[in-house]
Structure formats: structure tokens, C-alpha cells
């Protein structure tokens, strides 16, 4: 089958959706399908940054081609990335099925127009975030509300299939009161890290000596990092050797977080390391941590939690999106309400005070949860969905 994958970014562009598209493309290619990945030359949105010139704008791969089209955006609060030439690129080399990623984006609208023009079916993986958790400020929230009420219905309804990652994501989409095509729930897969580096290598590289808890992800406004800093304060004061380590690229919040750390008087115990590109060192960071914390306001799934579990590390996460559907509270980790500093502080202090119990949580996640999320299983489901789409 010849397939097109449409996404706003693609590695080395940053983000979970980007890794998702890369993994399914590689697995589909290994099964004999031909893929065209049509994406932009955007590295990240907040702050806005294009990929360096050293990254090829068109390249051939084992599965087909990757085409990175020039990206543009409307100014200020109208921020909306779109990449010129996407329709022309689709028309220049037709495919059997278009797979568009991320509700509300330019590429999904183009997939819909391409379907109307040519009859080519498209499926949509929503990667859905409710209005309250999207980045960009109040005006972008209002624009998203307008999209939900006035524009989304025909674009979503005409998809041959709608793919979500959890039952909660499906519930949120149904709450929009727009017609939905047949819905399929397909959680993402887990990519094992290479063998981790020795923990002493990670610690020596970044100057970390004592015990620490870990966050990995973009430093973005919807990740709940302000709540995490406040919840860490009592432990920092009681345990002067304890550290909070934040790994991830700046998503527009780094300067704010640095100022807040100074204001809270914990600058000596919070480490902002930026992105750790060496996967062996990143695996070691997960494995060395006492536990991992993901305090997000919303996550469609929370793939980074599987990455932590894969290293046998216990997790604390917010009870949002698809997270409660695979993080069993009290067995693989602890769940807390989003934005609740007190409950997050209690969870942190509970795991910090019980190393043996924390280790048992991590072992349960590694041995019982992670094996259920293999990319091969994901692509088994996608192949069936693509066949359904062709037969609609």
C-alpha cells in the first residue's frame, strides 16, 4: 500500500507526535508499504525555530521519502503553522490512503480538501488536547473554540476513520457535539532505549551527586512545571541533598521557570539540563532517578511515562487524558489531580520516604505494563484501519 503521513513536524523536530510518526513509518516500511512523509521544516513552535540547513528538505529512506516543506505562521495570537505546497505535493505523487495527524491543524484541512478533490480516503489521528491545555494564550484559545464550533465538523466527519489513543480522548471529542466517523482506539507504542550508560557517566556529565527526581519533556506552559516546583519546595528544605532534574528543550517557559526557582529559594537544587540527545545517557537519567514526575495539565497519552517504566522507574503523573488507562494508581505509580500542589507534594514525599516501595512500583511498570505497548501491535491495528479506509 502507498501511504502519506502528514504531520506538523518530524524528527529531528521535537515532540511526541513526531516520534510517533517516525516509529509507525519505519514499521510500515519494514512490512513492505511505501510511505511519503509530508511535513514542515519547523524544529519547534515555542519559541519559533526552523530546522537547520544541514537537515535535508527532501530525503530518501528505507520506507520511502521525507519532504520538509517551508512552514509559515500567522502573527501573534493568530499563530497557526501552515506549510505551503502541501496540496501540490500530494497531487504530484498520489497515494492510496492519507494519514493526517493532530486535530485542528493545517495538514488535516488539506487532507480533507484532497479527499474532496480526488476521493482519496484519509484517516485522522487526533492527538487531541482540550482548549484549556493548548499553548498560545487566551486569543488562541478563542480561535480554537471558533474552530471547534464552526470548522471542525466536515473535516472530522469526512475522515474514513478517527483514531484516538484512549477512551478519554474519544469522550472529549464526542463532547464537541460534532459528527464523528467510526472511531478506533490505538494507543502508541514504546521504543526501548539502547543499553543505558553507566549512571556515574550521566552524573559526572551533568554534575549531579545526590538523589533526584526527574521530569523529561518540553519546558512548556501546559506541562504543570510551576506546580511541580512548588510541590518540591518542602522536600528541598527538608532534604538538602535532594534535587529536581528537568530534561527537555525550551518550549517557551525556561526563563519563567528559572525566575520562579530563584524566587522559591531552591536554585541550588533544581537542574535544568536542556535536551539530552544521547539516548544512552537519557536512559541512565531515567534509571538513576528515584522516580519520574509528569505533572501535565493534559496528555492525550503520556508516552514518556512508558519510557520511564521501561527503565524500571516509578512514576507520579496527573489523572488526565489517557494516563489513568495504563498507569494503575498504586501499582505502577501514583496519580494526582492536575494543578493540585498539595496532592503532588504528598505523592513526592511518599515515594521519597519509601525507596523499597518505589522500586516495587517501578518493577511492576517495567514487567507488566510496558510489554503491552509494542509498535508491532500498533501497526497491526493501523494496517487494518487503512484497509477499512480503502473499502469505505
C-alpha atoms as a printed R data frame, in Angstrom:
    type eleno elety resid chain resno       x      y      z
1   ATOM     1    CA   UNK     A     1   0.000  0.000  0.000
2   ATOM     2    CA   UNK     A     2   1.212  3.518 -0.724
3   ATOM     3    CA   UNK     A     3   0.614  5.860  2.212
4   ATOM     4    CA   UNK     A     4   1.146  9.518  3.080
5   ATOM     5    CA   UNK     A     5   1.820 10.585  6.658
6   ATOM     6    CA   UNK     A     6   1.107 14.284  7.313
7   ATOM     7    CA   UNK     A     7   2.442 15.918 10.469
8   ATOM     8    CA   UNK     A     8   3.441 19.418 11.555
9   ATOM     9    CA   UNK     A     9   6.971 18.297 12.435
10  ATOM    10    CA   UNK     A    10   9.109 15.204 12.059
11  ATOM    11    CA   UNK     A    11  12.400 14.263 13.736
12  ATOM    12    CA   UNK     A    12  14.728 15.945 14.388
13  ATOM    13    CA   UNK     A    13  11.770 18.260 15.036
14  ATOM    14    CA   UNK     A    14  10.757 17.920 18.669
15  ATOM    15    CA   UNK     A    15   7.730 16.248 20.188
16  ATOM    16    CA   UNK     A    16   5.849 13.049 20.944
17  ATOM    17    CA   UNK     A    17   3.678 13.152 17.806
18  ATOM    18    CA   UNK     A    18   6.853 13.468 15.754
19  ATOM    19    CA   UNK     A    19   8.379 10.352 17.307
20  ATOM    20    CA   UNK     A    20   5.054  8.539 16.863
21  ATOM    21    CA   UNK     A    21   5.003  9.265 13.113
22  ATOM    22    CA   UNK     A    22   8.640  8.209 12.755
23  ATOM    23    CA   UNK     A    23   8.053  4.885 14.511
24  ATOM    24    CA   UNK     A    24   4.950  3.884 12.563
25  ATOM    25    CA   UNK     A    25   6.584  4.930  9.284
26  ATOM    26    CA   UNK     A    26   9.619  2.746  9.950
27  ATOM    27    CA   UNK     A    27   7.480 -0.244 10.951
28  ATOM    28    CA   UNK     A    28   5.118  0.148  7.984
29  ATOM    29    CA   UNK     A    29   8.087  0.386  5.638
30  ATOM    30    CA   UNK     A    30   9.565 -2.784  7.116
31  ATOM    31    CA   UNK     A    31   6.309 -4.543  6.206
32  ATOM    32    CA   UNK     A    32   6.582 -3.559  2.563
33  ATOM    33    CA   UNK     A    33   4.452 -0.421  2.414
34  ATOM    34    CA   UNK     A    34   5.736  2.692  0.621
35  ATOM    35    CA   UNK     A    35   5.476  5.935  2.568
36  ATOM    36    CA   UNK     A    36   5.642  9.619  1.840
37  ATOM    37    CA   UNK     A    37   6.112 11.700  4.982
38  ATOM    38    CA   UNK     A    38   4.975 15.249  4.229
39  ATOM    39    CA   UNK     A    39   5.896 17.650  6.979
40  ATOM    40    CA   UNK     A    40   7.353 21.102  7.604
41  ATOM    41    CA   UNK     A    41  10.831 22.472  8.198
42  ATOM    42    CA   UNK     A    42   9.842 23.508 11.732
43  ATOM    43    CA   UNK     A    43  12.024 22.422 14.650
44  ATOM    44    CA   UNK     A    44   9.735 23.747 17.386
45  ATOM    45    CA   UNK     A    45   6.860 26.210 17.724
46  ATOM    46    CA   UNK     A    46   7.597 27.866 21.095
47  ATOM    47    CA   UNK     A    47   9.908 29.648 20.600
48  ATOM    48    CA   UNK     A    48   9.539 29.511 16.813
49  ATOM    49    CA   UNK     A    49  12.575 27.836 15.239
50  ATOM    50    CA   UNK     A    50  13.181 26.192 11.887
51  ATOM    51    CA   UNK     A    51  15.372 23.167 11.323
52  ATOM    52    CA   UNK     A    52  18.996 23.995 10.497
53  ATOM    53    CA   UNK     A    53  20.056 23.995  6.859
54  ATOM    54    CA   UNK     A    54  22.025 20.803  7.481
55  ATOM    55    CA   UNK     A    55  18.766 18.814  7.711
56  ATOM    56    CA   UNK     A    56  17.769 17.817  4.148
57  ATOM    57    CA   UNK     A    57  14.438 19.193  2.932
58  ATOM    58    CA   UNK     A    58  13.882 16.052  0.883
59  ATOM    59    CA   UNK     A    59  15.442 12.692  1.599
60  ATOM    60    CA   UNK     A    60  15.026  9.074  0.650
61  ATOM    61    CA   UNK     A    61  14.723  6.492  3.405
62  ATOM    62    CA   UNK     A    62  14.215  2.759  3.739
63  ATOM    63    CA   UNK     A    63  10.429  3.324  3.786
64  ATOM    64    CA   UNK     A    64  10.139  5.966  1.050
65  ATOM    65    CA   UNK     A    65  10.628  9.727  1.234
66  ATOM    66    CA   UNK     A    66  10.506 12.589  3.729
67  ATOM    67    CA   UNK     A    67   9.630 16.015  2.344
68  ATOM    68    CA   UNK     A    68  10.030 19.016  4.650
69  ATOM    69    CA   UNK     A    69   8.075 21.933  3.206
70  ATOM    70    CA   UNK     A    70   8.612 25.602  4.178
71  ATOM    71    CA   UNK     A    71   6.474 26.494  7.178
72  ATOM    72    CA   UNK     A    72   4.852 29.841  7.919
73  ATOM    73    CA   UNK     A    73   2.575 31.141 10.624
74  ATOM    74    CA   UNK     A    74   0.093 33.908 11.143
75  ATOM    75    CA   UNK     A    75   1.449 36.564 13.532
76  ATOM    76    CA   UNK     A    76   0.977 36.907 17.279
77  ATOM    77    CA   UNK     A    77  -2.168 35.432 18.778
78  ATOM    78    CA   UNK     A    78  -3.232 34.207 15.344
79  ATOM    79    CA   UNK     A    79  -0.382 31.675 15.478
80  ATOM    80    CA   UNK     A    80  -1.261 28.808 13.110
81  ATOM    81    CA   UNK     A    81   1.550 26.938 11.326
82  ATOM    82    CA   UNK     A    82   0.885 26.074  7.702
83  ATOM    83    CA   UNK     A    83   3.201 24.784  5.033
84  ATOM    84    CA   UNK     A    84   2.845 25.984  1.508
85  ATOM    85    CA   UNK     A    85   2.796 23.446 -1.302
86  ATOM    86    CA   UNK     A    86   1.277 20.563  0.683
87  ATOM    87    CA   UNK     A    87  -1.663 20.109 -1.712
88  ATOM    88    CA   UNK     A    88   0.672 20.268 -4.708
89  ATOM    89    CA   UNK     A    89   2.949 17.694 -3.115
90  ATOM    90    CA   UNK     A    90   0.041 15.295 -2.586
91  ATOM    91    CA   UNK     A    91  -1.219 15.752 -6.126
92  ATOM    92    CA   UNK     A    92   2.244 15.240 -7.615
93  ATOM    93    CA   UNK     A    93   2.522 11.662 -6.344
94  ATOM    94    CA   UNK     A    94  -0.864 10.125 -5.405
95  ATOM    95    CA   UNK     A    95  -1.242  7.588 -2.608
96  ATOM    96    CA   UNK     A    96  -3.831  5.022 -1.548
97  ATOM    97    CA   UNK     A    97  -4.531  6.450  1.918
98  ATOM    98    CA   UNK     A    98  -3.591  9.715  3.632
99  ATOM    99    CA   UNK     A    99  -2.930  9.573  7.383
100 ATOM   100    CA   UNK     A   100  -3.164 13.069  8.901
101 ATOM   101    CA   UNK     A   101  -2.002 13.768 12.435
102 ATOM   102    CA   UNK     A   102  -3.278 16.280 15.014
103 ATOM   103    CA   UNK     A   103  -6.781 17.697 15.188
104 ATOM   104    CA   UNK     A   104  -7.177 21.326 14.188
105 ATOM   105    CA   UNK     A   105  -4.014 21.622 12.105
106 ATOM   106    CA   UNK     A   106  -3.345 22.761  8.565
107 ATOM   107    CA   UNK     A   107  -2.424 19.310  7.304
108 ATOM   108    CA   UNK     A   108  -5.765 17.839  8.394
109 ATOM   109    CA   UNK     A   109  -7.637 20.538  6.476
110 ATOM   110    CA   UNK     A   110  -5.504 19.782  3.399
111 ATOM   111    CA   UNK     A   111  -6.213 16.033  3.732
112 ATOM   112    CA   UNK     A   112  -9.937 16.870  3.724
113 ATOM   113    CA   UNK     A   113  -9.663 19.116  0.649
114 ATOM   114    CA   UNK     A   114  -7.548 16.499 -1.129
115 ATOM   115    CA   UNK     A   115 -10.231 13.885 -0.373
116 ATOM   116    CA   UNK     A   116 -12.956 16.130 -1.798
117 ATOM   117    CA   UNK     A   117 -10.883 16.778 -4.905
118 ATOM   118    CA   UNK     A   118  -9.656 13.259 -5.620
119 ATOM   119    CA   UNK     A   119 -11.691 10.844 -3.487
120 ATOM   120    CA   UNK     A   120  -8.544  9.614 -1.726
121 ATOM   121    CA   UNK     A   121  -9.538  8.439  1.762
122 ATOM   122    CA   UNK     A   122  -7.892  9.912  4.833
123 ATOM   123    CA   UNK     A   123  -7.705  8.786  8.422
124 ATOM   124    CA   UNK     A   124  -7.132 11.195 11.284
125 ATOM   125    CA   UNK     A   125  -5.181 10.524 14.455
126 ATOM   126    CA   UNK     A   126  -6.444 13.297 16.688
127 ATOM   127    CA   UNK     A   127  -3.642 13.627 19.296
128 ATOM   128    CA   UNK     A   128  -6.376 15.766 20.852
129 ATOM   129    CA   UNK     A   129  -5.870 18.428 23.510
130 ATOM   130    CA   UNK     A   130  -8.803 20.327 25.048
131 ATOM   131    CA   UNK     A   131  -8.826 24.104 24.768
132 ATOM   132    CA   UNK     A   132  -7.623 24.604 28.325
133 ATOM   133    CA   UNK     A   133  -4.348 22.769 27.701
134 ATOM   134    CA   UNK     A   134  -3.220 24.167 24.350
135 ATOM   135    CA   UNK     A   135  -0.387 26.654 24.161
136 ATOM   136    CA   UNK     A   136  -0.565 30.170 22.753
137 ATOM   137    CA   UNK     A   137  -2.602 32.248 25.203
138 ATOM   138    CA   UNK     A   138  -6.215 33.349 25.517
139 ATOM   139    CA   UNK     A   139  -6.649 34.560 21.948
140 ATOM   140    CA   UNK     A   140  -5.517 31.247 20.512
141 ATOM   141    CA   UNK     A   141  -7.947 29.557 22.886
142 ATOM   142    CA   UNK     A   142 -10.750 31.681 21.407
143 ATOM   143    CA   UNK     A   143  -9.662 30.792 17.881
144 ATOM   144    CA   UNK     A   144  -9.660 27.111 18.799
145 ATOM   145    CA   UNK     A   145 -13.182 27.489 20.179
146 ATOM   146    CA   UNK     A   146 -14.276 29.008 16.864
147 ATOM   147    CA   UNK     A   147 -12.667 26.104 15.016
148 ATOM   148    CA   UNK     A   148 -14.446 23.548 17.232
149 ATOM   149    CA   UNK     A   149 -17.850 25.200 16.721
150 ATOM   150    CA   UNK     A   150 -17.697 26.282 13.078
151 ATOM   151    CA   UNK     A   151 -14.990 24.492 11.106
152 ATOM   152    CA   UNK     A   152 -14.231 21.070 12.594
153 ATOM   153    CA   UNK     A   153 -17.407 19.152 11.726
154 ATOM   154    CA   UNK     A   154 -16.900 18.446  7.985
155 ATOM   155    CA   UNK     A   155 -13.139 17.945  8.357
156 ATOM   156    CA   UNK     A   156 -13.535 15.317 11.087
157 ATOM   157    CA   UNK     A   157 -16.738 13.699  9.828
158 ATOM   158    CA   UNK     A   158 -15.360 13.015  6.348
159 ATOM   159    CA   UNK     A   159 -12.357 11.104  7.644
160 ATOM   160    CA   UNK     A   160 -12.723  7.417  6.846
161 ATOM   161    CA   UNK     A   161 -11.677  6.592 10.407
162 ATOM   162    CA   UNK     A   162 -10.841  8.639 13.524
163 ATOM   163    CA   UNK     A   163  -8.006  7.256 15.641
164 ATOM   164    CA   UNK     A   164  -7.670  8.143 19.326
165 ATOM   165    CA   UNK     A   165  -5.189  6.926 21.907
166 ATOM   166    CA   UNK     A   166  -7.588  6.444 24.813
167 ATOM   167    CA   UNK     A   167 -11.231  6.221 25.809
168 ATOM   168    CA   UNK     A   168 -10.915  9.621 27.483
169 ATOM   169    CA   UNK     A   169  -9.747 11.196 24.223
170 ATOM   170    CA   UNK     A   170 -12.795  9.749 22.465
171 ATOM   171    CA   UNK     A   171 -15.045 11.130 25.222
172 ATOM   172    CA   UNK     A   172 -13.573 14.627 24.825
173 ATOM   173    CA   UNK     A   173 -14.091 14.564 21.063
174 ATOM   174    CA   UNK     A   174 -17.696 13.400 21.433
175 ATOM   175    CA   UNK     A   175 -18.271 16.261 23.877
176 ATOM   176    CA   UNK     A   176 -17.649 18.706 20.991
177 ATOM   177    CA   UNK     A   177 -21.037 17.596 19.597
178 ATOM   178    CA   UNK     A   178 -19.720 17.211 16.060
179 ATOM   179    CA   UNK     A   179 -20.381 14.153 13.906
180 ATOM   180    CA   UNK     A   180 -17.590 11.597 14.190
181 ATOM   181    CA   UNK     A   181 -16.659  8.860 11.733
182 ATOM   182    CA   UNK     A   182 -16.057  5.337 13.089
183 ATOM   183    CA   UNK     A   183 -13.594  5.630 15.990
184 ATOM   184    CA   UNK     A   184 -10.699  3.264 16.623
185 ATOM   185    CA   UNK     A   185  -8.640  3.310 19.832
186 ATOM   186    CA   UNK     A   186  -4.949  2.734 19.098
187 ATOM   187    CA   UNK     A   187  -2.525  3.532 21.952
188 ATOM   188    CA   UNK     A   188   1.045  4.380 20.936
189 ATOM   189    CA   UNK     A   189   3.985  2.034 21.231
190 ATOM   190    CA   UNK     A   190   7.108  2.071 23.331
191 ATOM   191    CA   UNK     A   191  10.583  2.294 21.813
192 ATOM   192    CA   UNK     A   192  13.233  0.718 24.064
193 ATOM   193    CA   UNK     A   193  16.311  2.810 24.682
194 ATOM   194    CA   UNK     A   194  19.715  1.412 23.795
195 ATOM   195    CA   UNK     A   195  21.593 -0.020 26.739
196 ATOM   196    CA   UNK     A   196  21.855  2.803 29.263
197 ATOM   197    CA   UNK     A   197  25.164  4.380 30.053
198 ATOM   198    CA   UNK     A   198  26.591  3.788 33.481
199 ATOM   199    CA   UNK     A   199  24.812  6.021 35.982
200 ATOM   200    CA   UNK     A   200  28.095  7.563 37.033
201 ATOM   201    CA   UNK     A   201  28.614  8.782 33.451
202 ATOM   202    CA   UNK     A   202  25.332 10.679 33.495
203 ATOM   203    CA   UNK     A   203  26.016 12.127 36.929
204 ATOM   204    CA   UNK     A   204  29.579 13.137 36.036
205 ATOM   205    CA   UNK     A   205  28.496 14.711 32.738
206 ATOM   206    CA   UNK     A   206  25.948 16.973 34.426
207 ATOM   207    CA   UNK     A   207  27.437 17.355 37.909
208 ATOM   208    CA   UNK     A   208  24.639 15.589 39.803
209 ATOM   209    CA   UNK     A   209  25.763 13.963 43.019
210 ATOM   210    CA   UNK     A   210  22.795 13.190 45.264
211 ATOM   211    CA   UNK     A   211  19.368 11.555 44.840
212 ATOM   212    CA   UNK     A   212  16.987 13.237 42.424
213 ATOM   213    CA   UNK     A   213  13.533 13.055 40.910
214 ATOM   214    CA   UNK     A   214  13.146 13.597 37.190
215 ATOM   215    CA   UNK     A   215  10.979 15.336 34.596
216 ATOM   216    CA   UNK     A   216  11.563 14.822 30.851
217 ATOM   217    CA   UNK     A   217   9.645 16.844 28.289
218 ATOM   218    CA   UNK     A   218   9.315 20.256 26.700
219 ATOM   219    CA   UNK     A   219   9.502 23.149 29.145
220 ATOM   220    CA   UNK     A   220   6.050 24.341 28.090
221 ATOM   221    CA   UNK     A   221   3.172 26.150 29.754
222 ATOM   222    CA   UNK     A   222   0.845 23.122 29.744
223 ATOM   223    CA   UNK     A   223   3.264 20.738 31.483
224 ATOM   224    CA   UNK     A   224   2.425 21.794 35.043
225 ATOM   225    CA   UNK     A   225   6.014 22.672 35.909
226 ATOM   226    CA   UNK     A   226   5.081 25.603 38.136
227 ATOM   227    CA   UNK     A   227   3.049 23.197 40.268
228 ATOM   228    CA   UNK     A   228   5.989 20.782 40.339
229 ATOM   229    CA   UNK     A   229   8.410 23.446 41.582
230 ATOM   230    CA   UNK     A   230   6.061 24.476 44.388
231 ATOM   231    CA   UNK     A   231   5.451 20.846 45.385
232 ATOM   232    CA   UNK     A   232   9.201 20.243 45.540
233 ATOM   233    CA   UNK     A   233   9.924 23.111 47.950
234 ATOM   234    CA   UNK     A   234   9.151 21.283 51.256
235 ATOM   235    CA   UNK     A   235  11.277 18.280 50.272
236 ATOM   236    CA   UNK     A   236  14.119 20.551 49.143
237 ATOM   237    CA   UNK     A   237  14.146 22.278 52.517
238 ATOM   238    CA   UNK     A   238  13.932 19.018 54.470
239 ATOM   239    CA   UNK     A   239  16.425 17.088 52.290
240 ATOM   240    CA   UNK     A   240  19.260 19.436 51.272
241 ATOM   241    CA   UNK     A   241  20.892 16.729 49.081
242 ATOM   242    CA   UNK     A   242  17.703 16.174 47.050
243 ATOM   243    CA   UNK     A   243  17.462 17.548 43.515
244 ATOM   244    CA   UNK     A   244  14.802 18.047 40.877
245 ATOM   245    CA   UNK     A   245  16.237 17.444 37.387
246 ATOM   246    CA   UNK     A   246  14.388 18.828 34.360
247 ATOM   247    CA   UNK     A   247  15.429 17.481 30.948
248 ATOM   248    CA   UNK     A   248  13.938 18.919 27.791
249 ATOM   249    CA   UNK     A   249  14.049 21.684 25.208
250 ATOM   250    CA   UNK     A   250  12.694 25.137 25.899
251 ATOM   251    CA   UNK     A   251   9.041 25.338 24.924
252 ATOM   252    CA   UNK     A   252   8.768 28.975 25.892
253 ATOM   253    CA   UNK     A   253   8.934 28.527 29.680
254 ATOM   254    CA   UNK     A   254  12.621 28.218 30.522
255 ATOM   255    CA   UNK     A   255  13.180 31.832 31.581
256 ATOM   256    CA   UNK     A   256   9.944 31.801 33.611
257 ATOM   257    CA   UNK     A   257  10.989 28.621 35.399
258 ATOM   258    CA   UNK     A   258  14.473 29.950 36.152
259 ATOM   259    CA   UNK     A   259  12.970 33.079 37.692
260 ATOM   260    CA   UNK     A   260  10.492 31.026 39.728
261 ATOM   261    CA   UNK     A   261  13.246 28.730 41.028
262 ATOM   262    CA   UNK     A   262  15.159 31.772 42.300
263 ATOM   263    CA   UNK     A   263  12.009 33.232 43.822
264 ATOM   264    CA   UNK     A   264  11.285 29.987 45.705
265 ATOM   265    CA   UNK     A   265  14.858 29.813 47.026
266 ATOM   266    CA   UNK     A   266  15.610 26.387 45.517
267 ATOM   267    CA   UNK     A   267  18.023 27.372 42.730
268 ATOM   268    CA   UNK     A   268  20.757 25.145 44.157
269 ATOM   269    CA   UNK     A   269  18.532 22.054 43.991
270 ATOM   270    CA   UNK     A   270  16.832 22.412 40.594
271 ATOM   271    CA   UNK     A   271  18.817 21.492 37.491
272 ATOM   272    CA   UNK     A   272  17.636 22.484 34.002
273 ATOM   273    CA   UNK     A   273  19.771 20.378 31.685
274 ATOM   274    CA   UNK     A   274  18.251 21.185 28.303
275 ATOM   275    CA   UNK     A   275  17.757 18.310 25.893
276 ATOM   276    CA   UNK     A   276  19.910 15.198 26.353
277 ATOM   277    CA   UNK     A   277  20.332 13.874 22.813
278 ATOM   278    CA   UNK     A   278  22.491 10.891 23.769
279 ATOM   279    CA   UNK     A   279  19.880  8.152 24.313
280 ATOM   280    CA   UNK     A   280  22.200  6.024 26.445
281 ATOM   281    CA   UNK     A   281  22.676  8.962 28.822
282 ATOM   282    CA   UNK     A   282  18.944  9.713 28.785
283 ATOM   283    CA   UNK     A   283  18.197  6.093 29.669
284 ATOM   284    CA   UNK     A   284  20.677  6.369 32.526
285 ATOM   285    CA   UNK     A   285  18.940  9.544 33.722
286 ATOM   286    CA   UNK     A   286  15.644  7.635 33.944
287 ATOM   287    CA   UNK     A   287  17.217  4.638 35.640
288 ATOM   288    CA   UNK     A   288  19.182  6.678 38.203
289 ATOM   289    CA   UNK     A   289  16.154  8.773 39.259
290 ATOM   290    CA   UNK     A   290  14.333  7.952 42.478
291 ATOM   291    CA   UNK     A   291  11.141  8.380 40.440
292 ATOM   292    CA   UNK     A   292   9.734 10.262 37.457
293 ATOM   293    CA   UNK     A   293   7.120 13.063 37.605
294 ATOM   294    CA   UNK     A   294   4.786 14.179 34.801
295 ATOM   295    CA   UNK     A   295   2.523 16.954 36.230
296 ATOM   296    CA   UNK     A   296   0.864 17.924 32.923
297 ATOM   297    CA   UNK     A   297  -2.438 19.752 32.648
298 ATOM   298    CA   UNK     A   298  -3.354 17.275 29.911
299 ATOM   299    CA   UNK     A   299  -1.758 14.434 27.943
300 ATOM   300    CA   UNK     A   300  -3.530 12.505 25.194
301 ATOM   301    CA   UNK     A   301  -1.472  9.519 26.357
302 ATOM   302    CA   UNK     A   302   1.854 10.372 28.033
303 ATOM   303    CA   UNK     A   303   4.371  8.234 26.153
304 ATOM   304    CA   UNK     A   304   7.256  9.474 28.303
305 ATOM   305    CA   UNK     A   305   5.722  7.538 31.217
306 ATOM   306    CA   UNK     A   306   6.320  4.303 29.303
307 ATOM   307    CA   UNK     A   307   9.912  5.408 28.744
308 ATOM   308    CA   UNK     A   308  10.352  5.827 32.492
309 ATOM   309    CA   UNK     A   309   8.659  2.494 33.232
310 ATOM   310    CA   UNK     A   310  10.862  0.795 30.659
311 ATOM   311    CA   UNK     A   311  13.854  1.674 32.838
312 ATOM   312    CA   UNK     A   312  12.128  0.309 35.940
313 ATOM   313    CA   UNK     A   313  11.434  3.796 37.315
314 ATOM   314    CA   UNK     A   314   8.275  4.518 39.295
315 ATOM   315    CA   UNK     A   315   6.114  7.404 38.100
316 ATOM   316    CA   UNK     A   316   3.939 10.142 39.510
317 ATOM   317    CA   UNK     A   317   1.510 11.596 36.981
318 ATOM   318    CA   UNK     A   318  -1.651 13.637 36.782
319 ATOM   319    CA   UNK     A   319  -5.000 11.936 36.379
320 ATOM   320    CA   UNK     A   320  -5.668 13.420 32.929
321 ATOM   321    CA   UNK     A   321  -6.266 12.236 29.369
322 ATOM   322    CA   UNK     A   322  -5.276  8.643 28.692
323 ATOM   323    CA   UNK     A   323  -2.851  8.347 31.615
324 ATOM   324    CA   UNK     A   324  -5.232  6.551 34.057
325 ATOM   325    CA   UNK     A   325  -5.940  3.943 31.383
326 ATOM   326    CA   UNK     A   326  -2.442  2.479 31.661
327 ATOM   327    CA   UNK     A   327  -0.899  3.864 34.867
328 ATOM   328    CA   UNK     A   328  -2.518  1.808 37.602
329 ATOM   329    CA   UNK     A   329  -2.628  4.041 40.670
330 ATOM   330    CA   UNK     A   330  -0.701  2.422 43.483
331 ATOM   331    CA   UNK     A   331   0.724 -0.370 41.305
332 ATOM   332    CA   UNK     A   332   2.850  1.220 38.576
333 ATOM   333    CA   UNK     A   333   2.910  4.662 40.167
334 ATOM   334    CA   UNK     A   334   0.787  7.339 41.790
335 ATOM   335    CA   UNK     A   335  -1.848  9.591 40.208
336 ATOM   336    CA   UNK     A   336  -2.768 13.073 41.420
337 ATOM   337    CA   UNK     A   337  -5.187 15.775 40.203
338 ATOM   338    CA   UNK     A   338  -3.687 18.344 37.811
339 ATOM   339    CA   UNK     A   339  -2.697 21.643 39.370
340 ATOM   340    CA   UNK     A   340  -3.025 20.311 42.938
341 ATOM   341    CA   UNK     A   341   0.227 21.298 44.656
342 ATOM   342    CA   UNK     A   342  -0.722 19.662 47.943
343 ATOM   343    CA   UNK     A   343  -1.544 16.254 46.489
344 ATOM   344    CA   UNK     A   344   1.561 16.316 44.317
345 ATOM   345    CA   UNK     A   345   3.694 17.214 47.340
346 ATOM   346    CA   UNK     A   346   2.207 14.280 49.283
347 ATOM   347    CA   UNK     A   347   2.946 11.859 46.437
348 ATOM   348    CA   UNK     A   348   6.531 13.112 46.146
349 ATOM   349    CA   UNK     A   349   7.146 12.810 49.862
350 ATOM   350    CA   UNK     A   350   5.541  9.347 49.992
351 ATOM   351    CA   UNK     A   351   7.806  7.892 47.307
352 ATOM   352    CA   UNK     A   352  10.900  9.695 48.590
353 ATOM   353    CA   UNK     A   353  10.398  8.202 52.052
354 ATOM   354    CA   UNK     A   354   9.871  4.632 50.777
355 ATOM   355    CA   UNK     A   355  12.698  3.538 48.428
356 ATOM   356    CA   UNK     A   356  11.729 -0.149 48.575
357 ATOM   357    CA   UNK     A   357   8.087  0.553 47.768
358 ATOM   358    CA   UNK     A   358   9.113  2.916 44.995
359 ATOM   359    CA   UNK     A   359  11.367  0.259 43.488
360 ATOM   360    CA   UNK     A   360   8.461 -2.215 43.522
361 ATOM   361    CA   UNK     A   361   6.253  0.250 41.631
362 ATOM   362    CA   UNK     A   362   8.962  0.661 39.020
363 ATOM   363    CA   UNK     A   363   9.391 -3.091 38.606
364 ATOM   364    CA   UNK     A   364   5.640 -3.561 38.115
365 ATOM   365    CA   UNK     A   365   5.546 -0.943 35.353
366 ATOM   366    CA   UNK     A   366   8.564 -2.431 33.578
367 ATOM   367    CA   UNK     A   367   7.410 -6.056 33.787
368 ATOM   368    CA   UNK     A   368   3.614 -5.778 33.491
369 ATOM   369    CA   UNK     A   369   2.733 -2.535 31.668
370 ATOM   370    CA   UNK     A   370   5.460 -1.834 29.100
371 ATOM   371    CA   UNK     A   371   5.206 -5.205 27.252
372 ATOM   372    CA   UNK     A   372   1.617 -4.348 26.263
373 ATOM   373    CA   UNK     A   373   2.758 -1.374 24.140
374 ATOM   374    CA   UNK     A   374   4.807 -2.640 21.200
375 ATOM   375    CA   UNK     A   375   4.953 -0.755 17.900
376 ATOM   376    CA   UNK     A   376   4.272 -4.012 16.088
377 ATOM   377    CA   UNK     A   377   0.851 -4.185 17.762
378 ATOM   378    CA   UNK     A   378   0.181 -0.539 16.877
379 ATOM   379    CA   UNK     A   379   0.943 -1.133 13.212
380 ATOM   380    CA   UNK     A   380  -1.153 -4.329 13.141
381 ATOM   381    CA   UNK     A   381  -4.120 -2.109 14.019
382 ATOM   382    CA   UNK     A   382  -3.137  0.636 11.591
383 ATOM   383    CA   UNK     A   383  -2.892 -1.793  8.676
384 ATOM   384    CA   UNK     A   384  -6.438 -2.965  9.414
385 ATOM   385    CA   UNK     A   385  -7.639  0.651  9.601
386 ATOM   386    CA   UNK     A   386  -6.007  1.570  6.283
387 ATOM   387    CA   UNK     A   387  -7.720 -1.426  4.658
388 ATOM   388    CA   UNK     A   388 -11.055 -0.302  6.120
389 ATOM   389    CA   UNK     A   389 -10.453  3.213  4.766
390 ATOM   390    CA   UNK     A   390  -9.804  1.931  1.227
391 ATOM   391    CA   UNK     A   391 -13.033 -0.051  1.341
392 ATOM   392    CA   UNK     A   392 -15.302  2.758  2.571
